[in-house]
Amino acid sequence: QVQLVESGGGLVQAGGSLRLSCVASRNIFGIENMGWYRQAPGKQRELVAAITSGGRTNYADSVKGRFTISRDNVKNTAYLQMNSLKPEDTAVYYCNAGERGTMKVYWGQGTQVTVSS
């Protein structure tokens, strides 16, 4: 079992930056995919960014060029650096992890990001 704990959310003005962190309860060398999703009230949960164990990344078009996902296998942590934040980025952000081989998926509890106009 893998537990994921997100942190770093908060309230920022448009144009500001935040860095989200996702700490896993065990090493993430066996985690093939780590990603960040977000869900705004009344909206579907959507993929924001994902990264494989090999370092390949994928971003939603809405955040490309503004957000950067990374992972540190030594620290068992994934990060989401968010720059040039817009009010449309306001949502609860969830970390997820996909386990290599078993295809099990784990989710964090989420962290609120609010961007004011």
VEXTI-988842 format. One record per residue: residue in three letters; x, y, z of N, C-alpha, C in turn; residue number from 1. Coordinates in nm, 4 decimals. Example, Ala and Ser with C-alpha at 12.3 -4.5 7.8 and 13.67 -1.06 7.14 Angstrom:
residues 2
ATOM   resn        n_u        n_v        n_w       ca_u       ca_v       ca_w        c_u        c_v        c_w   resi
ATOM    ALA     1.3190    -0.5690     0.7800     1.2300    -0.4500     0.7800     1.3200    -0.3300     0.7800      1
ATOM    SER     1.2850    -0.2250     0.7080     1.3670    -0.1060     0.7140     1.2900     0.0030     0.7870      2
END
This chain:
residues 117
ATOM   resn        n_u        n_v        n_w       ca_u       ca_v       ca_w        c_u        c_v        c_w   resi
ATOM    GLN     0.0832    -0.1187     0.0000     0.0000     0.0000     0.0000     0.0873     0.1245     0.0000      1
ATOM    VAL     0.0394     0.2262    -0.0684     0.1099     0.3523    -0.0781     0.0163     0.4632    -0.0322      2
ATOM    GLN     0.0635     0.5423     0.0616    -0.0101     0.6599     0.1038     0.0551     0.7835     0.0438      3
ATOM    LEU    -0.0271     0.8745    -0.0048     0.0196     0.9970    -0.0664    -0.0339     1.1159     0.0117      4
ATOM    VAL     0.0537     1.2095     0.0431     0.0157     1.3278     0.1188     0.0583     1.4511     0.0421      5
ATOM    GLU    -0.0399     1.5332     0.0050    -0.0121     1.6562    -0.0685     0.0023     1.7732     0.0270      6
ATOM    SER     0.0787     1.8712    -0.0157     0.0923     1.9950     0.0584     0.1309     2.1056    -0.0383      7
ATOM    GLY     0.1215     2.2288     0.0075     0.1649     2.3421    -0.0716     0.0540     2.4265    -0.1297      8
ATOM    GLY    -0.0704     2.3825    -0.1144    -0.1810     2.4615    -0.1647    -0.2014     2.5870    -0.0825      9
ATOM    GLY    -0.2817     2.6768    -0.1351    -0.3093     2.8003    -0.0652    -0.3783     2.9010    -0.1536     10
ATOM    LEU    -0.3790     3.0245    -0.1065    -0.4412     3.1353    -0.1775    -0.3339     3.2262    -0.2346     11
ATOM    VAL    -0.3421     3.2507    -0.3641    -0.2468     3.3387    -0.4303    -0.3204     3.4297    -0.5271     12
ATOM    GLN    -0.2570     3.5407    -0.5604    -0.3110     3.6306    -0.6611    -0.2759     3.5813    -0.8007     13
ATOM    ALA    -0.3575     3.6187    -0.8970    -0.3291     3.5853    -1.0357    -0.1890     3.6316    -1.0726     14
ATOM    GLY    -0.1181     3.5453    -1.1427     0.0188     3.5743    -1.1798     0.1217     3.5211    -1.0825     15
ATOM    GLY     0.0768     3.4752    -0.9678     0.1664     3.4226    -0.8673     0.2037     3.2781    -0.8917     16
ATOM    SER     0.2792     3.2221    -0.7971     0.3294     3.0862    -0.8098     0.3061     3.0066    -0.6829     17
ATOM    LEU     0.2938     2.8764    -0.6993     0.2873     2.7821    -0.5891     0.3615     2.6559    -0.6304     18
ATOM    ARG     0.4142     2.5857    -0.5327     0.4721     2.4550    -0.5574     0.4032     2.3524    -0.4695     19
ATOM    LEU     0.3409     2.2544    -0.5324     0.2766     2.1462    -0.4616     0.3732     2.0301    -0.4452     20
ATOM    SER     0.3642     1.9638    -0.3319     0.4460     1.8470    -0.3051     0.3574     1.7279    -0.2736     21
ATOM    CYS     0.4014     1.6115    -0.3140     0.3313     1.4869    -0.2860     0.4332     1.3877    -0.2339     22
ATOM    VAL     0.4228     1.3551    -0.1060     0.5168     1.2643    -0.0415     0.4537     1.1264    -0.0294     23
ATOM    ALA     0.5224     1.0257    -0.0775     0.4754     0.8884    -0.0700     0.5284     0.8209     0.0560     24
ATOM    SER     0.4502     0.7257     0.1068     0.4861     0.6571     0.2305     0.5949     0.5527     0.2117     25
ATOM    ARG     0.6266     0.5211     0.0887     0.7335     0.4292     0.0584     0.8081     0.4798    -0.0630     26
ATOM    ASN     0.9169     0.4132    -0.0965     0.9936     0.4582    -0.2115     0.9100     0.4507    -0.3381     27
ATOM    ILE     0.9387     0.5386    -0.4313     0.8601     0.5460    -0.5539     0.9341     0.4904    -0.6742     28
ATOM    PHE     1.0408     0.4167    -0.6486     1.1122     0.3553    -0.7607     1.0234     0.2578    -0.8370     29
ATOM    GLY     0.9279     0.1955    -0.7684     0.8364     0.1024    -0.8311     0.7088     0.1651    -0.8831     30
ATOM    ILE     0.6985     0.2960    -0.8723     0.5813     0.3680    -0.9217     0.6087     0.4146    -1.0638     31
ATOM    GLU     0.5365     0.3579    -1.1589     0.5613     0.3907    -1.2988     0.5155     0.5312    -1.3334     32
ATOM    ASN     0.3981     0.5676    -1.2847     0.3413     0.6977    -1.3170     0.3045     0.7734    -1.1905     33
ATOM    MET     0.3398     0.8996    -1.1877     0.2902     0.9891    -1.0852     0.2304     1.1097    -1.1554     34
ATOM    GLY     0.1227     1.1588    -1.0999     0.0566     1.2688    -1.1664    -0.0213     1.3575    -1.0727     35
ATOM    TRP    -0.0639     1.4680    -1.1277    -0.1482     1.5632    -1.0574    -0.2773     1.5821    -1.1360     36
ATOM    TYR    -0.3880     1.5710    -1.0662    -0.5194     1.5987    -1.1205    -0.5806     1.7136    -1.0425     37
ATOM    ARG    -0.6809     1.7745    -1.0997    -0.7522     1.8790    -1.0280    -0.9009     1.8693    -1.0568     38
ATOM    GLN    -0.9793     1.9168    -0.9618    -1.1233     1.9168    -0.9762    -1.1810     2.0434    -0.9156     39
ATOM    ALA    -1.2484     2.1203    -0.9985    -1.3187     2.2393    -0.9541    -1.4643     2.2033    -0.9271     40
ATOM    PRO    -1.5328     2.2799    -0.8418    -1.6731     2.2506    -0.8125    -1.7572     2.2433    -0.9392     41
ATOM    GLY    -1.8342     2.1366    -0.9516    -1.9202     2.1194    -1.0672    -1.8495     2.0752    -1.1932     42
ATOM    LYS    -1.7204     2.0485    -1.1833    -1.6426     2.0082    -1.3000    -1.5905     1.8661    -1.2840     43
ATOM    GLN    -1.5553     1.8053    -1.3958    -1.4941     1.6738    -1.3945    -1.3489     1.6845    -1.3493     44
ATOM    ARG    -1.3017     1.5799    -1.2838    -1.1612     1.5755    -1.2491    -1.0791     1.5608    -1.3771     45
ATOM    GLU    -0.9752     1.6401    -1.3883    -0.8956     1.6397    -1.5092    -0.7479     1.6235    -1.4788     46
ATOM    LEU    -0.6791     1.5608    -1.5713    -0.5350     1.5465    -1.5600    -0.4676     1.6801    -1.5825     47
ATOM    VAL    -0.3783     1.7152    -1.4930    -0.2987     1.8365    -1.5065    -0.1625     1.8041    -1.5647     48
ATOM    ALA    -0.0943     1.7082    -1.5041     0.0385     1.6702    -1.5483     0.0709     1.5313    -1.4968     49
ATOM    ALA     0.1553     1.4600    -1.5700     0.1977     1.3269    -1.5295     0.3434     1.3074    -1.5668     50
ATOM    ILE     0.4092     1.2187    -1.4934     0.5494     1.1891    -1.5201     0.5742     1.0414    -1.4965     51
ATOM    THR     0.6487     0.9789    -1.5868     0.6821     0.8379    -1.5743     0.8112     0.8213    -1.4971     52
ATOM    SER     0.8415     0.6964    -1.4635     0.9660     0.6680    -1.3935     1.0873     0.7050    -1.4770     53
ATOM    GLY     1.0698     0.7070    -1.6086     1.1772     0.7450    -1.6974     1.1890     0.8937    -1.7220     54
ATOM    GLY     1.0976     0.9702    -1.6634     1.1052     1.1148    -1.6743     1.0248     1.1762    -1.7872     55
ATOM    ARG     0.9482     1.0963    -1.8588     0.8644     1.1524    -1.9640     0.7447     1.2210    -1.9009     56
ATOM    THR     0.7081     1.3354    -1.9542     0.6014     1.4165    -1.8967     0.4885     1.4387    -1.9948     57
ATOM    ASN     0.3728     1.4666    -1.9395     0.2547     1.4980    -2.0171     0.1786     1.6070    -1.9439     58
ATOM    TYR     0.1323     1.7080    -2.0177     0.0627     1.8207    -1.9578    -0.0680     1.8476    -2.0295     59
ATOM    ALA    -0.1647     1.8938    -1.9519    -0.2861     1.9454    -2.0122    -0.2528     2.0716    -2.0905     60
ATOM    ASP    -0.3224     2.0922    -2.2008    -0.2958     2.2100    -2.2824    -0.3127     2.3396    -2.2035     61
ATOM    SER    -0.4040     2.3398    -2.1088    -0.4335     2.4604    -2.0341    -0.3206     2.5041    -1.9412     62
ATOM    VAL    -0.2288     2.4131    -1.9095    -0.1203     2.4467    -1.8175     0.0165     2.4381    -1.8819     63
ATOM    LYS     0.0234     2.3916    -2.0039     0.1512     2.3759    -2.0720     0.2238     2.5096    -2.0804     64
ATOM    GLY     0.3499     2.5074    -2.0431     0.4300     2.6281    -2.0424     0.4254     2.7043    -1.9120     65
ATOM    ARG     0.3314     2.6708    -1.8250     0.3181     2.7380    -1.6957     0.3495     2.6453    -1.5784     66
ATOM    PHE     0.3128     2.5182    -1.5917     0.3329     2.4208    -1.4845     0.4450     2.3247    -1.5216     67
ATOM    THR     0.5153     2.2763    -1.4210     0.6205     2.1781    -1.4408     0.6080     2.0681    -1.3365     68
ATOM    ILE     0.6006     1.9437    -1.3818     0.5970     1.8302    -1.2910     0.7358     1.7683    -1.2833     69
ATOM    SER     0.7715     1.7224    -1.1654     0.8996     1.6562    -1.1465     0.8858     1.5531    -1.0359     70
ATOM    ARG     0.9839     1.4658    -1.0252     0.9827     1.3666    -0.9187     1.1245     1.3432    -0.8698     71
ATOM    ASP     1.1351     1.3178    -0.7416     1.2620     1.2886    -0.6775     1.2477     1.1515    -0.6127     72
ATOM    ASN     1.3049     1.0504    -0.6748     1.2891     0.9145    -0.6251     1.3604     0.8918    -0.4920     73
ATOM    VAL     1.4641     0.9691    -0.4650     1.5351     0.9572    -0.3386     1.4501     1.0104    -0.2243     74
ATOM    LYS     1.3823     1.1219    -0.2475     1.2972     1.1822    -0.1460     1.1554     1.1278    -0.1478     75
ATOM    ASN     1.1258     1.0378    -0.2409     0.9923     0.9785    -0.2529     0.8852     1.0863    -0.2699     76
ATOM    THR     0.9149     1.1837    -0.3526     0.8285     1.2998    -0.3641     0.8095     1.3408    -0.5092     77
ATOM    ALA     0.6870     1.3786    -0.5417     0.6562     1.4408    -0.6693     0.6196     1.5858    -0.6452     78
ATOM    TYR     0.6494     1.6698    -0.7414     0.6252     1.8125    -0.7280     0.5466     1.8647    -0.8474     79
ATOM    LEU     0.4737     1.9710    -0.8240     0.4102     2.0448    -0.9314     0.4387     2.1923    -0.9092     80
ATOM    GLN     0.5273     2.2470    -0.9904     0.5573     2.3891    -0.9855     0.4575     2.4618    -1.0735     81
ATOM    MET     0.3842     2.5548    -1.0161     0.2793     2.6266    -1.0869     0.3154     2.7740    -1.0922     82
ATOM    ASN     0.3365     2.8240    -1.2116     0.3695     2.9638    -1.2336     0.2595     3.0312    -1.3143     83
ATOM    SER     0.2588     3.1628    -1.3106     0.1610     3.2418    -1.3862     0.0196     3.1918    -1.3628     84
ATOM    LEU    -0.0148     3.1735    -1.2371    -0.1445     3.1164    -1.2027    -0.2591     3.2077    -1.2451     85
ATOM    LYS    -0.3673     3.1444    -1.2867    -0.4872     3.2128    -1.3304    -0.6041     3.1725    -1.2418     86
ATOM    PRO    -0.7074     3.2568    -1.2322    -0.8252     3.2171    -1.1539    -0.8841     3.0842    -1.1991     87
ATOM    GLU    -0.8707     3.0521    -1.3267    -0.9216     2.9267    -1.3802    -0.8480     2.8048    -1.3261     88
ATOM    ASP    -0.7329     2.8262    -1.2622    -0.6587     2.7168    -1.2016    -0.7132     2.6783    -1.0645     89
ATOM    THR    -0.8068     2.7548    -1.0122    -0.8642     2.7264    -0.8813    -0.9316     2.5897    -0.8808     90
ATOM    ALA    -0.8899     2.5045    -0.7886    -0.9420     2.3684    -0.7802    -0.8772     2.2976    -0.6628     91
ATOM    VAL    -0.9282     2.1789    -0.6329    -0.8590     2.0884    -0.5430    -0.7654     2.0042    -0.6280     92
ATOM    TYR    -0.6398     2.0007    -0.5897    -0.5388     1.9279    -0.6641    -0.5066     1.7971    -0.5928     93
ATOM    TYR    -0.5088     1.6880    -0.6683    -0.4868     1.5552    -0.6142    -0.3630     1.4920    -0.6757     94
ATOM    CYS    -0.2839     1.4317    -0.5922    -0.1711     1.3527    -0.6376    -0.2167     1.2093    -0.6610     95
ATOM    ASN    -0.1646     1.1465    -0.7635    -0.1930     1.0051    -0.7829    -0.0667     0.9313    -0.8255     96
ATOM    ALA    -0.0688     0.8011    -0.8027     0.0450     0.7170    -0.8354    -0.0036     0.5852    -0.8918     97
ATOM    GLY     0.0608     0.5389    -0.9968     0.0304     0.4109    -1.0577     0.1448     0.3150    -1.0360     98
ATOM    GLU     0.1176     0.2019    -0.9717     0.2212     0.1063    -0.9340     0.2582     0.0191    -1.0525     99
ATOM    ARG     0.3864     0.0060    -1.0743     0.4365    -0.0770    -1.1828     0.3978    -0.2226    -1.1619    100
ATOM    GLY     0.3508    -0.2866    -1.2668     0.3195    -0.4288    -1.2619     0.1784    -0.4588    -1.2169    101
ATOM    THR     0.1434    -0.4161    -1.0968     0.0118    -0.4450    -1.0411    -0.0961    -0.3541    -1.0975    102
ATOM    MET    -0.0558    -0.2396    -1.1494    -0.1461    -0.1388    -1.2034    -0.2389    -0.0789    -1.0969    103
ATOM    LYS    -0.2038    -0.0947    -0.9713    -0.2808    -0.0322    -0.8654    -0.2626     0.1188    -0.8695    104
ATOM    VAL    -0.3687     0.1896    -0.8366    -0.3680     0.3350    -0.8388    -0.3971     0.3879    -0.6992    105
ATOM    TYR    -0.3209     0.4876    -0.6583    -0.3369     0.5483    -0.5272    -0.3628     0.6970    -0.5430    106
ATOM    TRP    -0.4409     0.7513    -0.4493    -0.4767     0.8924    -0.4516    -0.4499     0.9577    -0.3176    107
ATOM    GLY    -0.4062     1.0822    -0.3220    -0.3963     1.1614    -0.2016    -0.5304     1.2235    -0.1672    108
ATOM    GLN    -0.5346     1.2961    -0.0559    -0.6583     1.3567    -0.0092    -0.6894     1.4898    -0.0762    109
ATOM    GLY    -0.5918     1.5479    -0.1409    -0.6118     1.6723    -0.2127    -0.5675     1.7941    -0.1342    110
ATOM    THR    -0.5305     1.8975    -0.2062    -0.4941     2.0248    -0.1461    -0.5584     2.1367    -0.2275    111
ATOM    GLN    -0.6162     2.2329    -0.1578    -0.6907     2.3401    -0.2233    -0.5970     2.4474    -0.2765    112
ATOM    VAL    -0.6170     2.4835    -0.4015    -0.5477     2.5957    -0.4629    -0.6524     2.6976    -0.5055    113
ATOM    THR    -0.6395     2.8191    -0.4560    -0.7319     2.9260    -0.4905    -0.6536     3.0434    -0.5465    114
ATOM    VAL    -0.6917     3.0877    -0.6651    -0.6248     3.1984    -0.7317    -0.7239     3.3131    -0.7446    115
ATOM    SER    -0.6926     3.4255    -0.6836    -0.7805     3.5411    -0.6872    -0.7528     3.6270    -0.8093    116
ATOM    SER    -0.8547     3.7012    -0.8522    -0.8424     3.7858    -0.9696    -0.7580     3.9087    -0.9416    117
END
